[in-house]
Every structure is written in C-alpha cells, then in structure tokens.
C-alpha cells in the first residue's frame, strides 16, 4: 500500500491535561481540546476524538487525507488518478466519517465557543479511550523514521492518536474508520505509513486455541438433525437470491448450512450512547437465527479477550438467558494478523466435521470480511476440492450478491495481501496433507463439542489447543 505523510513539521511541544507528562504537538492539543468540549459533561470517548479530528479550525490532518486516498478506490463512483488530490480525498473521507457518526446517533455538545483551558480535574475517559491513550503514549516513545524535530522523550501527535485507535481495534472510532475504508486501512499499513515499527507494539502470540461452549442443550438440542455431505458441486449462484440471509448484514455460503457475516447485533456499529439499543438488537437477531437457521456460532474475535469475557459480556449470555440452544466456538484471531497454517487447518477440520454432522454454522468476526474470509475460503475449498482462486471467487460472489442487499459488493474477502497469502498456503497445505485423518483425530481428542446435554447455563469448557511451532 503506497503513501507517505512526509516529515513531521518542526513543532513547539505543549503540555495537555490528557497526555501529561508526555508533551503534545499543538495540533494534537487542539484536537483533544475539541474532543473534551464536545463530550461535556459525558466521559470522553473515541467518537469525540474522531469528530474533533475533522473540526479543528485551519487543520486538515494528513493522516485523514491518506486514509481517504487509499480508500476511495473501494467505493464506486469516486475520483481516481489525478483527480484524487489530497484535499479532495480529505473532504470525501470527512463526509463519510461525519455521516457515519450522525447515522449512529452521535450528537456532540456545543463546542465552538467553549474556553479551552483544561486541567486534569473533572476529565474522565471511557475504558476504550483509556486504552487508546495508553497505546498513544506507547507509540510516542518508539523510534519514528524521520522525526528529527520530535523530542527524544516522545511527542504525541494526531497521527499517533489515530494509529492508537486502529491498534486498539475495539472502539467506536475504529469501527467507523474500518467501515469507511472497507478494511483497506489497518493498523499495520497505518503504522508503516507514519514510519513506526509495529513489532514492539504487538506482543508475541502464544498458542492458537479454540474453545467450544455448549449453551443450554447446545447444538444437539435440535431434533431431526441429519448428516450432510457436499454434493461435489458448488451451489449454483444463479441470480444470488439464496445468498440473502435472515440478517441483512450476513449472507449464506451454503444454503441452510453455512452463513457468514458481522457480529450478532452489529456490535460497536451501534451507538455507545445507546447500549440498551444494542442489547435489543442482539436479542432480536438471535431470535431470527435460533433455532430456525443456526445451531453453532463461530466467533473469530480476539479483541474480546479470553473466553470467560466473551461468554459473560457478549451474545452467548443472551443465548442462555433466552433459553435458546446452541454451541459457541470461540477462536480468537487478531484483526489483520495472520495465523500459522496448522492451527487454522485444525479449526477448519472441526468446522467441516460439524457441517457433516448436520449442524448449521454462523461464522463472524467484526465486519465479516478479513478473518471470516481467511477461514471460510479454505473451508469451502476443503468441502468442494477447489483451488484457492475458485474458492475465493465463489465466496466473494456470494457475499456481493447476498450481503446488505448487494450494497457491500466489492468489499474484499479477505482484506489484506497477507491474509490472501495465508488462504493460498493453507489450501495447499491441506491438500498436501491428504485425507485429513490426523486432523480429525486431533479435533476429536481436543474438542469438547460432542453436544452432550448440560444444565441450562454457560459453564467453563476445555480448550481445543493447537501449538504453533
């Protein structure tokens, strides 16, 4: 991905209540001032910072121009080539971001004429913003490629705040940027563009694990489940009518067997100011899926933390409280990071076994593109003995025809070149491995997904672990 923001300008560092003791550039201080003003009297959240980045008088962040320039190619009808100037890219991106904020119910407090002399007293941050500011401080201490004018003890700039939003990957601001750029901007490409080495920021990964939780009676609670085998021929896309799923933010890949999409309830796309609204949407969407269409949910989101967090804070708890029966398989894949082939192969074989057992799967990450594409494409290739190109083309076309009434057409599955390389390598790896009997044996021995009856509750489960050597 091309793009360079150029050298940071020479600045006179200032002190700011939100960044002390680390010095702050004047532009970053101005952004934080607007964020504080438009948040009053509520805690400062990532949405306020995102709004402020586009509303500091006389300042157009280069990082936002770069994001717009990179992303315009993903949206039909946008200027390209010489017509795609930095100023035009900035205005285009600003319009999309502010429109997204408005659609999700963001309403800033009056901020234009508010005095901007803040002290630390009375300033509070949401948990998301606390994480973002911590990462911002961390980034500011790293060696930046061409920062001769930056103080040796670190300097917080708007670029570092935006990078921290993308590294954190859980906030409202991240979700809006991610969707407005259709995944073309991610933490890795952004850090590379501002010349920050990402390696010290991301801790080394441990073992790739997936856990299965039986909720209430689990997938086995559905009567009449019959074994299923692929016919040997891909489902005919025809006009794509069957690709449309019961939820507009999802689509079928195998009708009545495999559905992919966004997180149930669309997660952080809903306003942080209306958490009850999101709970309502989660309950509504679960009732549309279970028991009519889904037996097992496959969650690929590492940003939710360990499995106990996922079980207690997100939709599995709603499944339990509503008395629905389902299995929940939790495999925490990190946003835009790739995994070793062996670990993903073990997951794919587990999913293939569940499909053949007759279970109906709903697979999701955040938006249902990057990580979902990285897993669903090899799964389709494994089921129908396809090449990477054939499986990718089928999954992309089914998505384009079925997701959001075709409005998401062109949003790539998966999203990055690195993920596409993993897909290619993984399919080749599984073909070389032959009949996969070893994988099946491993999955049988390590997964607790037998569907045995349990009390109607969420209970700790054993992990199906795959050590990455």
Secondary structure per residue as TSV (DSSP state, phi and psi in degrees):
chain	resnum	aa	ss	phi	psi
A	1	X	-	360.0	126.8
A	2	X	-	-88.8	160.6
A	3	X	-	138.5	137.9
A	4	X	-	-147.4	130.1
A	5	X	-	-84.2	-4.9
A	6	X	-	79.3	-177.7
A	7	X	-	-72.7	145.6
A	8	X	-	-68.3	137.6
A	9	X	-	-70.8	156.4
A	10	X	-	-65.6	128.7
A	11	X	-	-130.8	159.3
A	12	X	-	-104.6	104.9
A	13	X	-	-58.3	146.4
A	14	X	B	-126.0	163.1
A	15	X	-	-97.9	142.6
A	16	X	-	-136.8	145.3
A	17	X	T	-60.2	-33.3
A	18	X	T	-83.3	-15.1
A	19	X	T	-117.3	-4.3
A	20	X	T	-56.3	141.6
A	21	X	T	-91.3	2.5
A	22	X	S	-72.9	131.6
A	23	X	-	-67.0	157.4
A	24	X	B	-128.6	143.8
A	25	X	-	-70.1	153.5
A	26	X	H	-56.4	-39.3
A	27	X	H	-65.9	-41.9
A	28	X	H	-64.5	-39.4
A	29	X	H	-62.6	-39.6
A	30	X	H	-65.2	-39.9
A	31	X	H	-62.4	-46.2
A	32	X	H	-65.5	-35.3
A	33	X	H	-61.7	-45.6
A	34	X	H	-64.6	-39.7
A	35	X	H	-61.2	-42.4
A	36	X	H	-64.2	-44.6
A	37	X	H	-64.0	-43.6
A	38	X	H	-79.9	-9.4
A	39	X	H	-89.4	-26.3
A	40	X	T	-51.0	137.1
A	41	X	T	-94.7	14.1
A	42	X	S	-79.8	162.5
A	43	X	-	-60.6	150.3
A	44	X	B	-76.9	127.1
A	45	X	-	-120.4	171.3
A	46	X	H	-63.0	-30.6
A	47	X	H	-61.7	-38.3
A	48	X	H	-65.7	-38.7
A	49	X	H	-67.4	-42.4
A	50	X	H	-62.2	-43.9
A	51	X	H	-60.4	-43.1
A	52	X	H	-65.4	-32.8
A	53	X	H	-59.7	-24.8
A	54	X	T	-105.4	8.6
A	55	X	-	-135.4	25.4
A	56	X	S	-91.5	120.2
A	57	X	T	-58.6	127.6
A	58	X	T	78.5	11.4
A	59	X	-	-132.3	122.7
A	60	X	-	-120.9	102.9
A	61	X	-	-58.6	129.3
A	62	X	H	-58.7	-34.2
A	63	X	H	-62.5	-34.5
A	64	X	H	-74.0	-34.4
A	65	X	H	-62.9	-42.1
A	66	X	H	-63.2	-45.1
A	67	X	H	-58.5	-45.5
A	68	X	H	-62.4	-43.1
A	69	X	H	-62.9	-42.6
A	70	X	H	-65.9	-35.9
A	71	X	H	-88.5	-21.9
A	72	X	G	-59.9	-30.8
A	73	X	G	-64.9	-21.8
A	74	X	G	-82.6	-8.0
A	75	X	S	-114.5	122.7
A	76	X	T	-59.2	142.3
A	77	X	T	84.2	5.4
A	78	X	-	-92.4	151.1
A	79	X	-	-62.8	145.1
A	80	X	-	-131.8	171.3
A	81	X	G	64.7	-135.0
A	82	X	G	-65.8	-25.0
A	83	X	G	-72.6	-17.8
A	84	X	-	-88.1	75.8
A	85	X	-	-82.6	158.5
A	86	X	H	-55.8	-40.9
A	87	X	H	-67.2	-41.2
A	88	X	H	-65.8	-41.1
A	89	X	H	-62.6	-39.9
A	90	X	H	-63.5	-47.3
A	91	X	H	-63.8	-41.2
A	92	X	H	-62.1	-45.7
A	93	X	H	-68.9	-39.0
A	94	X	H	-59.5	-43.8
A	95	X	H	-61.7	-43.3
A	96	X	H	-66.3	-43.7
A	97	X	H	-66.9	-47.5
A	98	X	H	-66.2	-34.3
A	99	X	H	-65.3	-40.0
A	100	X	H	-64.5	-42.1
A	101	X	H	-59.6	-43.1
A	102	X	H	-65.2	-41.9
A	103	X	H	-64.7	-30.6
A	104	X	T	-92.1	13.6
A	105	X	T	87.5	14.2
A	106	X	-	-72.8	125.8
A	107	X	-	-131.7	102.4
A	108	X	-	-70.9	148.6
A	109	X	-	-69.0	155.7
A	110	X	-	-54.4	129.1
A	111	X	-	-133.8	-15.9
A	112	X	T	-60.7	-41.2
A	113	X	T	-108.5	18.5
A	114	X	-	-80.7	131.5
A	115	X	-	-57.3	146.1
A	116	X	-	-114.0	40.3
A	117	X	-	-111.2	87.8
A	118	X	-	-96.3	147.3
A	119	X	-	-115.8	171.0
A	120	X	S	-68.0	-20.2
A	121	X	T	-65.3	128.2
A	122	X	T	82.5	-4.3
A	123	X	-	-89.4	124.0
A	124	X	-	-125.2	149.8
A	125	X	B	-118.6	147.8
A	126	X	-	-69.1	166.0
A	127	X	H	-60.8	-37.1
A	128	X	H	-62.2	-43.6
A	129	X	H	-70.0	-31.8
A	130	X	H	-61.7	-43.1
A	131	X	H	-64.4	-43.4
A	132	X	H	-63.3	-43.2
A	133	X	H	-67.5	-35.4
A	134	X	H	-62.9	-44.0
A	135	X	H	-67.1	-37.4
A	136	X	H	-58.2	-46.5
A	137	X	H	-59.6	-42.1
A	138	X	H	-62.6	-45.1
A	139	X	H	-63.5	-38.7
A	140	X	H	-64.7	-20.6
A	141	X	T	-88.0	-7.9
A	142	X	S	-86.0	158.6
A	143	X	-	-69.7	121.9
A	144	X	B	-103.8	137.2
A	145	X	T	-48.7	-45.6
A	146	X	T	-137.0	66.2
A	147	X	-	-119.6	48.5
A	148	X	T	-60.0	-25.2
A	149	X	T	-91.4	0.4
A	150	X	S	-91.8	137.1
A	151	X	-	-58.1	141.6
A	152	X	T	-64.5	-21.9
A	153	X	T	-87.5	6.3
A	154	X	-	101.6	148.7
A	155	X	-	-146.2	128.3
A	156	X	B	-85.8	125.7
A	157	X	-	-121.2	164.5
A	158	X	H	-57.7	-36.4
A	159	X	H	-59.7	-39.2
A	160	X	H	-69.6	-35.0
A	161	X	H	-65.1	-44.5
A	162	X	H	-63.8	-42.5
A	163	X	H	-61.0	-39.7
A	164	X	H	-65.1	-37.6
A	165	X	H	-58.6	-43.3
A	166	X	H	-74.2	-34.5
A	167	X	H	-67.3	-41.9
A	168	X	H	-61.8	-49.3
A	169	X	-	71.6	15.5
A	170	X	-	-124.9	-5.3
A	171	X	S	-92.0	170.2
A	172	X	H	-60.8	-42.6
A	173	X	H	-63.2	-41.7
A	174	X	H	-58.9	-46.6
A	175	X	H	-61.5	-39.7
A	176	X	H	-68.7	-46.9
A	177	X	H	-60.3	-44.6
A	178	X	H	-59.2	-44.6
A	179	X	H	-74.7	-39.4
A	180	X	H	-67.4	-24.5
A	181	X	T	-100.6	1.1
A	182	X	T	49.2	41.4
A	183	X	T	76.1	0.9
A	184	X	S	-75.4	-19.0
A	185	X	S	-109.0	124.9
A	186	X	-	-137.6	175.2
A	187	X	H	-61.1	-35.3
A	188	X	H	-69.5	-49.1
A	189	X	H	-66.4	-34.8
A	190	X	H	-68.7	-45.9
A	191	X	H	-62.0	-38.3
A	192	X	H	-63.1	-39.6
A	193	X	H	-67.8	-34.7
A	194	X	T	-93.8	11.9
A	195	X	T	64.1	41.2
A	196	X	B	-111.2	126.9
A	197	X	-	-69.7	118.4
A	198	X	S	-75.4	-17.0
A	199	X	T	-61.1	-42.1
A	200	X	T	-69.9	-18.0
A	201	X	T	-82.6	-33.2
A	202	X	S	-101.2	121.9
A	203	X	-	-68.5	155.4
A	204	X	-	-59.9	146.0
A	205	X	-	-84.1	146.4
A	206	X	-	-93.1	-145.2
A	207	X	-	-74.3	142.5
A	208	X	E	-80.4	121.4
A	209	X	E	-127.5	153.3
A	210	X	E	-134.6	138.4
A	211	X	E	-114.3	146.8
A	212	X	E	-118.5	131.5
A	213	X	E	-117.9	128.5
A	214	X	E	-91.4	115.0
A	215	X	E	-99.2	124.3
A	216	X	T	55.2	-122.6
A	217	X	T	-84.7	-6.9
A	218	X	-	73.1	-170.6
A	219	X	G	-60.1	-31.1
A	220	X	G	-70.0	-9.2
A	221	X	G	-71.8	-13.4
A	222	X	S	-84.2	124.4
A	223	X	T	-78.7	152.7
A	224	X	T	80.8	13.6
A	225	X	-	-69.4	126.6
A	226	X	-	-117.6	146.0
A	227	X	-	-58.8	150.8
A	228	X	-	-133.6	141.5
A	229	X	-	-131.1	138.3
A	230	X	-	-61.9	146.1
A	231	X	-	-75.2	-9.7
A	232	X	S	95.1	-8.4
A	233	X	S	-130.1	136.9
A	234	X	-	-59.7	147.3
A	235	X	-	-56.8	138.8
A	236	X	-	-75.5	120.3
A	237	X	-	-70.8	-30.2
A	238	X	T	45.4	-121.7
A	239	X	T	-91.3	2.2
A	240	X	S	79.9	10.2
A	241	X	G	-61.3	-36.1
A	242	X	G	-71.9	-14.7
A	243	X	G	-70.7	-23.8
A	244	X	B	-68.2	128.6
A	245	X	-	-99.3	171.5
A	246	X	S	-61.7	-22.3
A	247	X	S	-111.5	135.1
A	248	X	T	-66.0	-24.1
A	249	X	T	-90.1	17.6
A	250	X	E	-133.0	170.9
A	251	X	E	-152.8	152.9
A	252	X	E	-79.6	142.2
A	253	X	E	-103.8	-40.2
A	254	X	E	-125.1	113.1
A	255	X	T	-55.7	128.8
A	256	X	T	67.2	13.4
A	257	X	T	-132.8	-46.5
A	258	X	E	-134.7	118.6
A	259	X	E	-121.0	140.9
A	260	X	E	-126.1	154.5
A	261	X	E	174.8	-159.7
A	262	X	S	-81.6	173.7
A	263	X	-	-60.6	144.4
A	264	X	G	-57.0	128.0
A	265	X	G	83.5	-1.4
A	266	X	G	65.5	7.5
A	267	X	G	50.9	-123.9
A	268	X	G	-74.5	-4.5
A	269	X	G	-63.4	-24.6
A	270	X	S	-78.2	157.1
A	271	X	-	-67.2	134.4
A	272	X	G	-66.0	-19.2
A	273	X	G	-80.2	-8.1
A	274	X	G	-133.4	63.6
A	275	X	H	-61.8	-31.4
A	276	X	H	-65.1	-32.4
A	277	X	H	-63.2	-39.6
A	278	X	H	-67.1	-39.8
A	279	X	H	-60.5	-41.4
A	280	X	H	-60.3	-43.3
A	281	X	H	-68.0	-36.8
A	282	X	H	-62.1	-47.8
A	283	X	H	-62.0	-44.1
A	284	X	H	-61.6	-45.3
A	285	X	H	-72.1	-35.0
A	286	X	H	-62.3	-40.8
A	287	X	H	-65.3	-25.9
A	288	X	H	-76.8	-24.8
A	289	X	H	-96.2	-40.6
A	290	X	T	-114.0	128.2
A	291	X	T	-96.7	4.8
A	292	X	T	-66.4	-34.3
A	293	X	T	-130.5	-19.2
A	294	X	-	-132.8	135.4
A	295	X	S	-108.6	-31.9
A	296	X	E	-135.9	129.9
A	297	X	E	-99.9	137.3
A	298	X	E	-118.0	106.7
A	299	X	E	-102.7	128.1
A	300	X	E	-116.5	31.8
A	301	X	E	-110.0	103.4
A	302	X	G	-71.2	-24.4
A	303	X	G	-67.1	-10.7
A	304	X	G	-79.5	-4.9
A	305	X	-	85.4	-165.1
A	306	X	S	-67.6	166.4
A	307	X	H	-58.1	-38.3
A	308	X	H	-57.3	-37.5
A	309	X	H	-61.9	-46.8
A	310	X	H	-59.7	-44.0
A	311	X	H	-67.2	-35.9
A	312	X	H	-91.2	-23.7
A	313	X	H	-109.1	-14.1
A	314	X	S	-123.5	-160.4
A	315	X	H	-63.4	-22.2
A	316	X	H	-56.4	-35.1
A	317	X	H	-65.1	-36.7
A	318	X	H	-69.0	-35.5
A	319	X	H	-59.4	-47.1
A	320	X	H	-63.3	-48.8
A	321	X	H	-66.4	-27.1
A	322	X	T	-86.9	-1.2
A	323	X	T	73.4	22.8
A	324	X	-	-85.1	157.6
A	325	X	-	-111.7	124.7
A	326	X	E	-164.9	154.7
A	327	X	E	-94.4	148.4
A	328	X	E	-127.6	116.2
A	329	X	E	-102.4	122.4
A	330	X	E	-113.8	111.8
A	331	X	E	-123.9	98.6
A	332	X	E	-75.9	98.6
A	333	X	E	-98.7	136.7
A	334	X	-	-81.4	145.6
A	335	X	T	-58.6	126.7
A	336	X	T	65.6	3.5
A	337	X	-	-98.0	151.0
A	338	X	-	-104.7	159.6
A	339	X	-	-119.0	160.0
A	340	X	-	-70.2	150.4
A	341	X	H	-61.8	-39.5
A	342	X	H	-64.5	-43.0
A	343	X	H	-62.9	-44.2
A	344	X	H	-68.9	-34.4
A	345	X	H	-61.6	-39.9
A	346	X	H	-63.1	-42.2
A	347	X	H	-62.1	-45.7
A	348	X	H	-63.4	-39.8
A	349	X	H	-64.8	-37.9
A	350	X	H	-61.5	-43.0
A	351	X	H	-67.2	-39.0
A	352	X	H	-62.3	-41.1
A	353	X	H	-61.7	-41.9
A	354	X	H	-65.3	-41.5
A	355	X	H	-61.8	-44.9
A	356	X	H	-66.2	-26.2
A	357	X	H	-73.5	-13.8
A	358	X	T	106.1	1.9
A	359	X	-	-72.5	148.0
A	360	X	-	-106.4	123.2
A	361	X	E	-105.0	144.5
A	362	X	E	-122.0	114.1
A	363	X	E	-106.8	134.6
A	364	X	E	-148.1	155.4
A	365	X	-	-120.3	-124.4
A	366	X	S	-86.6	-66.9
A	367	X	S	-97.8	-6.3
A	368	X	S	79.3	36.1
A	369	X	S	-129.7	-64.7
A	370	X	H	-65.3	-69.0
A	371	X	H	-69.7	-37.6
A	372	X	H	-61.3	-43.0
A	373	X	H	-62.8	-38.7
A	374	X	H	-65.8	-26.0
A	375	X	H	-99.2	-41.9
A	376	X	H	-71.5	-33.8
A	377	X	H	-65.7	-49.4
A	378	X	H	-62.6	-31.6
A	379	X	H	-63.8	-45.7
A	380	X	H	-63.1	-42.0
A	381	X	H	-61.8	-39.3
A	382	X	H	-68.2	-40.3
A	383	X	H	-70.3	-36.1
A	384	X	H	-115.6	8.7
A	385	X	T	55.7	58.5
A	386	X	-	-111.3	160.3
A	387	X	-	-76.8	167.8
A	388	X	H	-60.9	-39.7
A	389	X	H	-66.0	-43.2
A	390	X	H	-64.8	-45.0
A	391	X	H	-67.4	-39.7
A	392	X	H	-63.8	-44.0
A	393	X	H	-61.7	-42.7
A	394	X	H	-64.8	-48.3
A	395	X	H	-63.0	-40.5
A	396	X	H	-65.0	-44.1
A	397	X	H	-66.1	-41.5
A	398	X	H	-62.3	-40.3
A	399	X	H	-62.2	-49.1
A	400	X	H	-62.8	-34.1
A	401	X	H	-80.3	-32.5
A	402	X	H	-105.9	-23.2
A	403	X	G	-83.9	127.2
A	404	X	G	50.6	41.4
A	405	X	G	61.4	25.4
A	406	X	G	88.7	-3.4
A	407	X	T	-72.8	-17.9
A	408	X	T	-94.2	8.7
A	409	X	T	-56.3	134.2
A	410	X	T	97.5	-15.1
A	411	X	-	-73.3	117.6
A	412	X	-	-73.4	139.3
A	413	X	S	-118.7	122.4
A	414	X	S	-71.6	-167.5
A	415	X	-	-102.4	-26.5
A	416	X	S	-118.9	159.2
A	417	X	H	-61.1	-36.6
A	418	X	H	-64.4	-41.7
A	419	X	H	-65.9	-38.8
A	420	X	H	-64.4	-35.6
A	421	X	H	-66.8	-38.4
A	422	X	H	-62.0	-43.1
A	423	X	H	-57.3	-48.7
A	424	X	H	-60.6	-49.2
A	425	X	H	-65.6	-38.2
A	426	X	H	-66.5	-42.8
A	427	X	H	-64.7	-43.0
A	428	X	H	-63.9	-39.9
A	429	X	H	-61.4	-44.0
A	430	X	H	-72.0	-34.6
A	431	X	H	-65.9	-39.2
A	432	X	H	-66.5	-26.3
A	433	X	T	-79.8	-5.2
A	434	X	T	78.4	-128.0
A	435	X	T	-81.0	-6.7
A	436	X	-	68.6	17.0
A	437	X	H	-61.1	-36.6
A	438	X	H	-63.8	-40.2
A	439	X	H	-64.2	-43.0
A	440	X	H	-61.4	-41.5
A	441	X	H	-64.4	-41.8
A	442	X	H	-62.9	-44.4
A	443	X	H	-64.9	-39.5
A	444	X	H	-63.2	-40.5
A	445	X	H	-74.5	-27.6
A	446	X	H	-106.4	-15.3
A	447	X	-	-97.3	143.4
A	448	X	-	-100.6	27.8
A	449	X	-	-92.1	37.2
A	450	X	S	-72.7	-13.8
A	451	X	-	81.5	16.6
A	452	X	-	-67.0	152.8
A	453	X	-	-71.0	141.1
A	454	X	-	-136.2	165.6
A	455	X	-	-60.0	158.3
A	456	X	S	-75.3	77.3
A	457	X	S	-160.3	170.7
A	458	X	-	-95.7	124.8
A	459	X	-	-128.0	152.9
A	460	X	-	-58.4	144.7
A	461	X	-	-126.1	161.1
A	462	X	-	-81.5	152.1
A	463	X	E	-88.4	139.8
A	464	X	E	-91.5	106.6
A	465	X	E	-106.6	146.0
A	466	X	E	-130.8	115.3
A	467	X	-	-81.7	127.8
A	468	X	-	-89.3	114.1
A	469	X	-	-94.2	360.0
